[in-house]
Amino acid sequence: MSYTDQLPLGNQMMAGKWIEGDTPQISMGTGIAKTLKLKMCDQLTFEGCR
């Protein structure tokens, strides 16, 4: 997973659209998305280390 303002050279969009606006968004590799059985518009929650 990553976050950047611009699509890095050599990367390719496979689905959806590039990150825009102020809403928190991420991009994710297709391999990890398949492993975690995630699909477009799923919502994720992250917890920090304590």
PyMOL Python script that loads the backbone (N, CA, C, O; Angstrom):
from pymol import cmd

cmd.read_pdbstr("""\
ATOM      1  N   MET A   1       0.852  -1.166   0.000  1.00  0.00           N
ATOM      2  CA  MET A   1       0.000   0.000   0.000  1.00  0.00           C
ATOM      3  C   MET A   1       0.895   1.225   0.000  1.00  0.00           C
ATOM      4  O   MET A   1       2.001   1.219   0.539  1.00  0.00           O
ATOM      5  N   SER A   2       0.385   2.264  -0.617  1.00  0.00           N
ATOM      6  CA  SER A   2       1.186   3.472  -0.683  1.00  0.00           C
ATOM      7  C   SER A   2       0.292   4.686  -0.843  1.00  0.00           C
ATOM      8  O   SER A   2      -0.917   4.584  -1.051  1.00  0.00           O
ATOM      9  N   TYR A   3       0.936   5.837  -0.739  1.00  0.00           N
ATOM     10  CA  TYR A   3       0.240   7.084  -0.980  1.00  0.00           C
ATOM     11  C   TYR A   3       1.216   8.048  -1.631  1.00  0.00           C
ATOM     12  O   TYR A   3       2.336   8.213  -1.148  1.00  0.00           O
ATOM     13  N   THR A   4       0.809   8.685  -2.714  1.00  0.00           N
ATOM     14  CA  THR A   4       1.606   9.707  -3.378  1.00  0.00           C
ATOM     15  C   THR A   4       0.667  10.573  -4.206  1.00  0.00           C
ATOM     16  O   THR A   4      -0.414  10.134  -4.597  1.00  0.00           O
ATOM     17  N   ASP A   5       1.085  11.798  -4.469  1.00  0.00           N
ATOM     18  CA  ASP A   5       0.241  12.713  -5.242  1.00  0.00           C
ATOM     19  C   ASP A   5       0.193  12.365  -6.728  1.00  0.00           C
ATOM     20  O   ASP A   5      -0.761  12.714  -7.424  1.00  0.00           O
ATOM     21  N   GLN A   6       1.240  11.666  -7.215  1.00  0.00           N
ATOM     22  CA  GLN A   6       1.311  11.352  -8.640  1.00  0.00           C
ATOM     23  C   GLN A   6       1.595   9.870  -8.830  1.00  0.00           C
ATOM     24  O   GLN A   6       2.317   9.257  -8.043  1.00  0.00           O
ATOM     25  N   LEU A   7       1.023   9.304  -9.879  1.00  0.00           N
ATOM     26  CA  LEU A   7       1.268   7.906 -10.217  1.00  0.00           C
ATOM     27  C   LEU A   7       2.738   7.758 -10.606  1.00  0.00           C
ATOM     28  O   LEU A   7       3.175   8.406 -11.557  1.00  0.00           O
ATOM     29  N   PRO A   8       3.517   6.926  -9.906  1.00  0.00           N
ATOM     30  CA  PRO A   8       4.938   6.769 -10.219  1.00  0.00           C
ATOM     31  C   PRO A   8       5.160   6.171 -11.610  1.00  0.00           C
ATOM     32  O   PRO A   8       4.365   5.359 -12.085  1.00  0.00           O
ATOM     33  N   LEU A   9       6.251   6.586 -12.251  1.00  0.00           N
ATOM     34  CA  LEU A   9       6.614   6.008 -13.545  1.00  0.00           C
ATOM     35  C   LEU A   9       6.736   4.501 -13.415  1.00  0.00           C
ATOM     36  O   LEU A   9       7.268   4.006 -12.421  1.00  0.00           O
ATOM     37  N   GLY A  10       6.256   3.774 -14.395  1.00  0.00           N
ATOM     38  CA  GLY A  10       6.322   2.319 -14.365  1.00  0.00           C
ATOM     39  C   GLY A  10       5.145   1.664 -13.662  1.00  0.00           C
ATOM     40  O   GLY A  10       4.961   0.453 -13.782  1.00  0.00           O
ATOM     41  N   ASN A  11       4.334   2.437 -12.927  1.00  0.00           N
ATOM     42  CA  ASN A  11       3.130   1.892 -12.298  1.00  0.00           C
ATOM     43  C   ASN A  11       1.955   2.055 -13.240  1.00  0.00           C
ATOM     44  O   ASN A  11       1.954   2.937 -14.099  1.00  0.00           O
ATOM     45  N   GLN A  12       0.966   1.215 -13.079  1.00  0.00           N
ATOM     46  CA  GLN A  12      -0.181   1.208 -13.979  1.00  0.00           C
ATOM     47  C   GLN A  12      -1.468   1.073 -13.165  1.00  0.00           C
ATOM     48  O   GLN A  12      -1.552   0.256 -12.248  1.00  0.00           O
ATOM     49  N   MET A  13      -2.458   1.878 -13.511  1.00  0.00           N
ATOM     50  CA  MET A  13      -3.769   1.754 -12.860  1.00  0.00           C
ATOM     51  C   MET A  13      -4.496   0.547 -13.453  1.00  0.00           C
ATOM     52  O   MET A  13      -4.640   0.439 -14.670  1.00  0.00           O
ATOM     53  N   MET A  14      -4.948  -0.350 -12.594  1.00  0.00           N
ATOM     54  CA  MET A  14      -5.672  -1.536 -13.046  1.00  0.00           C
ATOM     55  C   MET A  14      -7.180  -1.377 -12.844  1.00  0.00           C
ATOM     56  O   MET A  14      -7.972  -2.025 -13.529  1.00  0.00           O
ATOM     57  N   ALA A  15      -7.574  -0.520 -11.911  1.00  0.00           N
ATOM     58  CA  ALA A  15      -8.986  -0.295 -11.632  1.00  0.00           C
ATOM     59  C   ALA A  15      -9.129   1.031 -10.896  1.00  0.00           C
ATOM     60  O   ALA A  15      -8.174   1.516 -10.290  1.00  0.00           O
ATOM     61  N   GLY A  16     -10.297   1.601 -10.947  1.00  0.00           N
ATOM     62  CA  GLY A  16     -10.565   2.839 -10.217  1.00  0.00           C
ATOM     63  C   GLY A  16      -9.973   4.050 -10.894  1.00  0.00           C
ATOM     64  O   GLY A  16      -9.747   4.058 -12.104  1.00  0.00           O
ATOM     65  N   LYS A  17      -9.721   5.086 -10.089  1.00  0.00           N
ATOM     66  CA  LYS A  17      -9.137   6.323 -10.598  1.00  0.00           C
ATOM     67  C   LYS A  17      -8.080   6.789  -9.616  1.00  0.00           C
ATOM     68  O   LYS A  17      -8.054   6.349  -8.466  1.00  0.00           O
ATOM     69  N   TRP A  18      -7.208   7.680 -10.069  1.00  0.00           N
ATOM     70  CA  TRP A  18      -6.111   8.114  -9.223  1.00  0.00           C
ATOM     71  C   TRP A  18      -6.634   8.925  -8.043  1.00  0.00           C
ATOM     72  O   TRP A  18      -7.701   9.535  -8.121  1.00  0.00           O
ATOM     73  N   ILE A  19      -5.888   8.925  -6.972  1.00  0.00           N
ATOM     74  CA  ILE A  19      -6.213   9.621  -5.733  1.00  0.00           C
ATOM     75  C   ILE A  19      -6.463  11.100  -6.007  1.00  0.00           C
ATOM     76  O   ILE A  19      -5.681  11.759  -6.693  1.00  0.00           O
ATOM     77  N   GLU A  20      -7.579  11.619  -5.454  1.00  0.00           N
ATOM     78  CA  GLU A  20      -7.887  13.035  -5.628  1.00  0.00           C
ATOM     79  C   GLU A  20      -8.619  13.558  -4.402  1.00  0.00           C
ATOM     80  O   GLU A  20      -9.244  12.789  -3.672  1.00  0.00           O
ATOM     81  N   GLY A  21      -8.544  14.846  -4.179  1.00  0.00           N
ATOM     82  CA  GLY A  21      -9.251  15.466  -3.065  1.00  0.00           C
ATOM     83  C   GLY A  21      -8.553  15.242  -1.737  1.00  0.00           C
ATOM     84  O   GLY A  21      -7.422  14.760  -1.684  1.00  0.00           O
ATOM     85  N   ASP A  22      -9.249  15.601  -0.665  1.00  0.00           N
ATOM     86  CA  ASP A  22      -8.685  15.522   0.685  1.00  0.00           C
ATOM     87  C   ASP A  22      -9.074  14.262   1.443  1.00  0.00           C
ATOM     88  O   ASP A  22      -8.591  14.042   2.553  1.00  0.00           O
ATOM     89  N   THR A  23      -9.938  13.432   0.867  1.00  0.00           N
ATOM     90  CA  THR A  23     -10.354  12.208   1.537  1.00  0.00           C
ATOM     91  C   THR A  23      -9.175  11.240   1.597  1.00  0.00           C
ATOM     92  O   THR A  23      -8.523  11.020   0.576  1.00  0.00           O
ATOM     93  N   PRO A  24      -8.880  10.650   2.770  1.00  0.00           N
ATOM     94  CA  PRO A  24      -7.779   9.680   2.849  1.00  0.00           C
ATOM     95  C   PRO A  24      -8.020   8.507   1.899  1.00  0.00           C
ATOM     96  O   PRO A  24      -9.092   7.901   1.907  1.00  0.00           O
ATOM     97  N   GLN A  25      -7.017   8.195   1.087  1.00  0.00           N
ATOM     98  CA  GLN A  25      -7.115   7.119   0.103  1.00  0.00           C
ATOM     99  C   GLN A  25      -5.769   6.420  -0.007  1.00  0.00           C
ATOM    100  O   GLN A  25      -4.737   7.013   0.307  1.00  0.00           O
ATOM    101  N   ILE A  26      -5.768   5.175  -0.448  1.00  0.00           N
ATOM    102  CA  ILE A  26      -4.535   4.427  -0.661  1.00  0.00           C
ATOM    103  C   ILE A  26      -4.597   3.735  -2.008  1.00  0.00           C
ATOM    104  O   ILE A  26      -5.662   3.597  -2.608  1.00  0.00           O
ATOM    105  N   SER A  27      -3.440   3.306  -2.469  1.00  0.00           N
ATOM    106  CA  SER A  27      -3.392   2.384  -3.604  1.00  0.00           C
ATOM    107  C   SER A  27      -2.822   1.077  -3.064  1.00  0.00           C
ATOM    108  O   SER A  27      -2.105   1.070  -2.064  1.00  0.00           O
ATOM    109  N   MET A  28      -3.144  -0.023  -3.728  1.00  0.00           N
ATOM    110  CA  MET A  28      -2.715  -1.330  -3.240  1.00  0.00           C
ATOM    111  C   MET A  28      -2.399  -2.218  -4.431  1.00  0.00           C
ATOM    112  O   MET A  28      -3.099  -2.186  -5.443  1.00  0.00           O
ATOM    113  N   GLY A  29      -1.358  -2.997  -4.307  1.00  0.00           N
ATOM    114  CA  GLY A  29      -1.005  -3.951  -5.342  1.00  0.00           C
ATOM    115  C   GLY A  29      -2.083  -5.011  -5.509  1.00  0.00           C
ATOM    116  O   GLY A  29      -2.744  -5.394  -4.544  1.00  0.00           O
ATOM    117  N   THR A  30      -2.255  -5.481  -6.738  1.00  0.00           N
ATOM    118  CA  THR A  30      -3.295  -6.484  -6.999  1.00  0.00           C
ATOM    119  C   THR A  30      -3.058  -7.789  -6.244  1.00  0.00           C
ATOM    120  O   THR A  30      -4.012  -8.451  -5.834  1.00  0.00           O
ATOM    121  N   GLY A  31      -1.792  -8.162  -6.058  1.00  0.00           N
ATOM    122  CA  GLY A  31      -1.480  -9.415  -5.362  1.00  0.00           C
ATOM    123  C   GLY A  31      -1.965  -9.410  -3.919  1.00  0.00           C
ATOM    124  O   GLY A  31      -2.608 -10.363  -3.476  1.00  0.00           O
ATOM    125  N   ILE A  32      -1.661  -8.346  -3.182  1.00  0.00           N
ATOM    126  CA  ILE A  32      -2.092  -8.276  -1.779  1.00  0.00           C
ATOM    127  C   ILE A  32      -3.604  -8.123  -1.690  1.00  0.00           C
ATOM    128  O   ILE A  32      -4.225  -8.658  -0.772  1.00  0.00           O
ATOM    129  N   ALA A  33      -4.205  -7.401  -2.630  1.00  0.00           N
ATOM    130  CA  ALA A  33      -5.667  -7.263  -2.633  1.00  0.00           C
ATOM    131  C   ALA A  33      -6.333  -8.632  -2.813  1.00  0.00           C
ATOM    132  O   ALA A  33      -7.329  -8.929  -2.153  1.00  0.00           O
ATOM    133  N   LYS A  34      -5.790  -9.456  -3.697  1.00  0.00           N
ATOM    134  CA  LYS A  34      -6.342 -10.808  -3.894  1.00  0.00           C
ATOM    135  C   LYS A  34      -6.146 -11.658  -2.642  1.00  0.00           C
ATOM    136  O   LYS A  34      -7.057 -12.372  -2.222  1.00  0.00           O
ATOM    137  N   THR A  35      -4.948 -11.580  -2.042  1.00  0.00           N
ATOM    138  CA  THR A  35      -4.660 -12.360  -0.832  1.00  0.00           C
ATOM    139  C   THR A  35      -5.631 -12.013   0.288  1.00  0.00           C
ATOM    140  O   THR A  35      -6.109 -12.894   1.003  1.00  0.00           O
ATOM    141  N   LEU A  36      -5.920 -10.714   0.436  1.00  0.00           N
ATOM    142  CA  LEU A  36      -6.819 -10.256   1.501  1.00  0.00           C
ATOM    143  C   LEU A  36      -8.291 -10.271   1.097  1.00  0.00           C
ATOM    144  O   LEU A  36      -9.168  -9.905   1.881  1.00  0.00           O
ATOM    145  N   LYS A  37      -8.548 -10.703  -0.147  1.00  0.00           N
ATOM    146  CA  LYS A  37      -9.912 -10.769  -0.696  1.00  0.00           C
ATOM    147  C   LYS A  37     -10.613  -9.413  -0.622  1.00  0.00           C
ATOM    148  O   LYS A  37     -11.771  -9.315  -0.215  1.00  0.00           O
ATOM    149  N   LEU A  38      -9.877  -8.360  -1.028  1.00  0.00           N
ATOM    150  CA  LEU A  38     -10.425  -7.007  -1.045  1.00  0.00           C
ATOM    151  C   LEU A  38     -10.878  -6.653  -2.454  1.00  0.00           C
ATOM    152  O   LEU A  38     -10.328  -7.150  -3.437  1.00  0.00           O
ATOM    153  N   LYS A  39     -11.877  -5.794  -2.543  1.00  0.00           N
ATOM    154  CA  LYS A  39     -12.363  -5.322  -3.833  1.00  0.00           C
ATOM    155  C   LYS A  39     -12.558  -3.812  -3.778  1.00  0.00           C
ATOM    156  O   LYS A  39     -12.518  -3.220  -2.700  1.00  0.00           O
ATOM    157  N   MET A  40     -12.766  -3.192  -4.925  1.00  0.00           N
ATOM    158  CA  MET A  40     -12.956  -1.749  -4.993  1.00  0.00           C
ATOM    159  C   MET A  40     -14.053  -1.324  -4.020  1.00  0.00           C
ATOM    160  O   MET A  40     -15.076  -1.995  -3.887  1.00  0.00           O
ATOM    161  N   CYS A  41     -13.827  -0.219  -3.353  1.00  0.00           N
ATOM    162  CA  CYS A  41     -14.766   0.429  -2.419  1.00  0.00           C
ATOM    163  C   CYS A  41     -14.876  -0.264  -1.060  1.00  0.00           C
ATOM    164  O   CYS A  41     -15.676   0.164  -0.228  1.00  0.00           O
ATOM    165  N   ASP A  42     -14.095  -1.326  -0.809  1.00  0.00           N
ATOM    166  CA  ASP A  42     -14.050  -1.874   0.546  1.00  0.00           C
ATOM    167  C   ASP A  42     -13.461  -0.808   1.463  1.00  0.00           C
ATOM    168  O   ASP A  42     -12.640   0.001   1.031  1.00  0.00           O
ATOM    169  N   GLN A  43     -13.872  -0.805   2.707  1.00  0.00           N
ATOM    170  CA  GLN A  43     -13.341   0.146   3.678  1.00  0.00           C
ATOM    171  C   GLN A  43     -12.406  -0.579   4.636  1.00  0.00           C
ATOM    172  O   GLN A  43     -12.727  -1.655   5.141  1.00  0.00           O
ATOM    173  N   LEU A  44     -11.243   0.024   4.880  1.00  0.00           N
ATOM    174  CA  LEU A  44     -10.243  -0.547   5.772  1.00  0.00           C
ATOM    175  C   LEU A  44     -10.086   0.339   6.998  1.00  0.00           C
ATOM    176  O   LEU A  44     -10.273   1.554   6.928  1.00  0.00           O
ATOM    177  N   THR A  45      -9.743  -0.278   8.115  1.00  0.00           N
ATOM    178  CA  THR A  45      -9.451   0.457   9.342  1.00  0.00           C
ATOM    179  C   THR A  45      -8.037   0.073   9.764  1.00  0.00           C
ATOM    180  O   THR A  45      -7.685  -1.107   9.784  1.00  0.00           O
ATOM    181  N   PHE A  46      -7.232   1.074  10.101  1.00  0.00           N
ATOM    182  CA  PHE A  46      -5.867   0.832  10.527  1.00  0.00           C
ATOM    183  C   PHE A  46      -5.732   1.217  12.001  1.00  0.00           C
ATOM    184  O   PHE A  46      -6.268   2.231  12.448  1.00  0.00           O
ATOM    185  N   GLU A  47      -5.002   0.380  12.743  1.00  0.00           N
ATOM    186  CA  GLU A  47      -4.727   0.663  14.135  1.00  0.00           C
ATOM    187  C   GLU A  47      -3.231   0.847  14.293  1.00  0.00           C
ATOM    188  O   GLU A  47      -2.453   0.073  13.736  1.00  0.00           O
ATOM    189  N   GLY A  48      -2.819   1.844  15.032  1.00  0.00           N
ATOM    190  CA  GLY A  48      -1.395   2.092  15.283  1.00  0.00           C
ATOM    191  C   GLY A  48      -0.843   1.136  16.317  1.00  0.00           C
ATOM    192  O   GLY A  48      -1.588   0.520  17.079  1.00  0.00           O
ATOM    193  N   CYS A  49       0.476   1.020  16.333  1.00  0.00           N
ATOM    194  CA  CYS A  49       1.157   0.204  17.342  1.00  0.00           C
ATOM    195  C   CYS A  49       1.090   0.914  18.687  1.00  0.00           C
ATOM    196  O   CYS A  49       1.116   2.142  18.758  1.00  0.00           O
ATOM    197  N   ARG A  50       1.007   0.151  19.714  1.00  0.00           N
ATOM    198  CA  ARG A  50       0.932   0.739  21.061  1.00  0.00           C
ATOM    199  C   ARG A  50       2.136   0.362  21.848  1.00  0.00           C
ATOM    200  O   ARG A  50       2.265   0.757  23.007  1.00  0.00           O
TER     201      ARG A  50
END
""", "prot")
cmd.dss("prot")
cmd.show_as("cartoon", "prot")
cmd.util.cbc("prot")
cmd.orient("prot")
